[in-house]
Amino acid sequence: MADDRTDSAWGTFLELGDPADGPLHVRLARALRTAVTGGRIASGSALPPSRSLAADLGCSRWVVTEAYAQLVAEGYLEARSGSATRVRAGAVAAPEAGGAVAARWEPEFDLLPGVPDLRAFPRRRWAEAVREATGTLEWAELGYPDAAGLARLRQRLAAYLVRGRGASLDARQLVVCAGTLDAVLRLCRALRAEGHTHVAVEDPGWSRLGATVRAAGLVPVPVPVDGDGLRVDLLRGARQVRSVIVAPAHQFPTGVVLAPARRAELVAWAREVDGLVLEDDYDAEFRYDRHPVGALQGMAPEHVVLMGSVSKTLSPALRIGWAVAPPRWSAVLGAEHVGGMPPPVIDQEAFARFLAAGAYDRHLRASRLRYKRRRDRLLAELAASLPGLPVSGAAAGFHLLLSLPDCSAAVVVEEAARRDVRLADLDDHRMVRTADAAGRTLVLGYGNVADQAVPGAVRRLAEAVAAARRRGQDREHRHGGVHEHDHERDRGSLGDGGGGEPAG
């Protein structure tokens, strides 16, 4: 916890009241006392020097020194020679527990998917890029940003996507945004303005996508995913749908890669319905058994929007993303009326410099090696501690699936939490829960767990699985051997999005 003695109360608003309420030094002491007892000035906070406060109030210094002296005598303040006058420790009552902000649970082992290795964020190189950007931006560039993004970053990103992702574009088609969800929201608003009413999403999938589609006033339509990716044959059956959000390079959370035949089928569908494919390229740079799969956008740039961000490659805290759209859509995406806000200009310029210096490529190469090594270690530990449990998902990104043939994934998540391990149940990412979804699969993320922590995390996971098995056996024993699902499953199929609310 930071030392609260470094806090400053220089900007505190003081209500001095009317001159009829008494001399100014009395009213100032009363205002300061109220600010301290009311919690607006925290314990240990430094008050401004008497000369500075007197200048701000337009009064003599004597008024301030008299007010300070009164509050020192009453025990609210403390004054030391050579140091600032501060609020005395303990003078401010601690807030009641009910008013405190709840602390976020930070487990010892965090195996949630979707978070990169935050310990590996290139702090020094990024700080250098920010410092250089701050010193070199033109004065005019420090005003309100272009809604489409900084021109230099758009050019650098366009070159990177052509080279690294096999995309087909020029910089005018690229819009810089505040992450993938910002791009989806802008696109959905533009689709709605063009008469679209429904947008298909993968099921299971990233639950926040469905929520974002709804926020734009459209209806998300769940389309099942199998071992080859999105079921395009079922997508064709949804006649009200002319746009779909899909992650072809590495589907979340199943980890499958859209098969070549499905890629061609999806592009053919988009051309037939004059539709739009929103390609979520969230972690496509990380493939460990072969070269990364090229972007679908390169096959059909007239019908595919390529969306990406640095949330999985650098950090979600940067809020830098992009969308490469066909010309008829890119102009709309970069318009102010669709909402959204580009990242801060200084951060955009810093990322442009990061790209230009080759630092981004070097970071990606190092990350691929680190994640591959970590994935291999995780697989070895799972084989040793949980032998026989099937593992699936492409050798890509930083998550995999662990099947649990004889216990409930939801129960394992509960038992793991008791052991200070955070896990995810695959069913939490389903929009439609069917009878064949038996709740027997975990999504294990290994991006943000340290290499040396992997063995301990797997041991705790094995303990949680063992405890879940015992709970299942006890339940069967109580019910005479009749198996009961841990959670009720709703039957559902491809529909109009009414089959259930997305999680999260």
Helices and strands as residue ranges (DSSP letters): G 4-6, G 19-21, H 24-37, H 50-57, H 61-74, E 77-78, E 86-87, G 97-99, E 109-110, G 118-120, H 123-136, G 139-142, H 151-165, G 171-173, E 174-177, H 180-193, E 198-203, H 207-215, E 219-226, E 229-230, H 232-237, E 241-246, H 260-273, E 276-280, G 296-298, E 304-309, G 316-318, E 321-324, H 327-333, G 336-338, H 345-356, H 359-385, E 391-392, E 399-403, H 409-418, E 421-422, E 424-425, G 426-429, E 441-445, G 451-453, H 454-478
